[in-house]
Amino acid sequence: MFGVVFPNRSFPMDISTFSQIDKLHWILDMNTFVGEAYDQVREICIFLLNNFTLPPDKALAVYIQSPGSPFLFCGAVTLARPSAVLSLPWPEPGGQMQLTAPDSTPLSAKNWGFC
């Protein structure tokens, strides 16, 4: 379906690296991937795989979230633009949201993609 590379940080990763949370949404827990230094990851290259096509009116969007912050849109790929290198301007942690989940589990940084 899609793949990602974090330039100078990772090898190409396919969708199996992400957790699919429903039919159209996937999450990559950046704390598991790079630890607390998630904010040092400044770019992501996202690309559609050759055998996958999106409907002409759809896109694969990328959002990021620092612990306790709202999701922030970073960009998207489409059939007309099947790959992109996107900046990851991580928001400051905290903000109006809690830094821990209600069950006291620390929140983590995330990349979120959806069609």
Secondary structure, 3 states (H helix, E strand, C coil): CEEEECCCCCCCEEHHHCEEEECCEEEEEHHHHHHHHHHHCCEEEEEECCCCCCCCCCCEEEEEECCCCCCEEEEEECCCCCEEEEECCCCCCCCCCCCECCCCCECCCEEEEEC
